[in-house]
Amino acid sequence: MRRYEPGSRETEADRLSNLQSLHRKLEENLILLVRRQKDATAWEVPHAEVIDTRDTLQQVCNPLLS
């Protein structure tokens, strides 16, 4: 049985200090924050109630984004 070995978190973009690339700083966490209303000053982590557990994350979020 082969064991899974994750790839390196340091990318070519990191080595070249390419600030334009999305493939960099993979060791750092990224947290999505949104405003509940467009004019609100407070930011929060998006959340929604999942009613049907067969739904994908995209199916749950689509009504919230429209």
C-alpha positions in Angstrom: 0.0 0.0 0.0 1.4 3.4 -1.0 1.4 6.2 1.5 0.3 9.7 0.5 3.0 12.3 0.6 1.8 15.9 0.3 3.7 18.2 -2.0 5.9 21.1 -0.8 4.1 24.2 0.3 6.9 26.3 -1.2 6.3 27.0 -4.8 8.3 28.4 -7.7 6.4 31.7 -7.2 7.7 31.8 -3.6 11.3 31.2 -4.7 11.1 33.9 -7.4 9.2 36.3 -5.0 6.5 36.6 -7.6 3.8 38.8 -5.9 1.4 38.5 -8.9 1.0 34.7 -8.6 -1.9 33.0 -6.7 0.5 30.0 -6.2 2.4 31.5 -3.3 2.3 31.6 0.5 0.5 28.3 0.7 1.6 27.8 4.3 -0.5 30.7 5.4 -4.3 30.6 6.0 -6.8 32.6 4.1 -10.1 33.5 5.7 -13.1 34.8 3.7 -15.0 37.7 5.3 -18.1 39.3 3.9 -20.5 42.1 4.7 -24.0 41.0 5.5 -25.4 44.1 3.8 -23.6 46.3 1.3 -23.6 49.4 3.5 -22.7 47.5 6.7 -19.4 48.4 8.5 -19.0 45.0 10.2 -17.5 42.0 8.5 -18.3 38.3 9.3 -17.6 34.8 8.2 -20.2 33.6 5.7 -22.7 31.1 7.1 -25.9 29.4 6.0 -28.2 26.7 7.3 -27.8 23.4 5.4 -31.2 21.8 5.1 -30.6 19.0 2.5 -27.3 17.3 3.3 -27.1 16.1 -0.3 -26.6 19.7 -1.5 -23.1 20.8 -2.4 -21.6 23.9 -0.9 -22.2 25.8 -4.2 -25.9 24.9 -4.1 -26.2 26.1 -0.5 -24.5 29.4 -1.3 -26.1 30.4 -4.6 -29.3 31.7 -3.0 -27.2 33.8 -0.6 -25.2 35.4 -3.4 -28.2 36.5 -5.5 
